[in-house]
Amino acid sequence: MDYIVYPLRINGHGWLRRSPNPEDAVMDVLEIMARTPGDGGWRGVQEFGLRDYMMTIGNRRGLQPEAIQAANRVLADLNIDWFRVESVEKEDGRDPSEGIYRVSVFFPGKGTEVLKVRM
């Protein structure tokens, strides 16, 4: 059986959710990856989820290099070559149940941008 090689987001009305710009699309992909468990977390790609890595950040500031390499491997497996993750740092927030992360993303030909991703 073939699978869609990209996890899709559905809005509240049952329609596919579109991203208005590349940055929002990146945030959507990273949020999905961060909420998905590690190996076997998504049937379309064996190593897709980053949740196990994200949970280990805890009190440390940044995501470990092996987690960033894993994220970029997943993106390469999905043939997403228009951005790559350079760093992920957890922000201190008022609500401990909500994780807010600063993600440095490199866009070839455009440079690096820092995006805020909520989980």
Secondary structure, DSSP 8 states (H G I E B T S, - for coil): ----SS---B-TTSSB---SSHHHHHHHHHHHHHHS-STTSBTTBSS---HHHHHTTTTSSB--HHHHHHHHHHHHHTT--S-EEEEEEEE--S-TTS-EEEEEEEETTTEEEEEEEE-
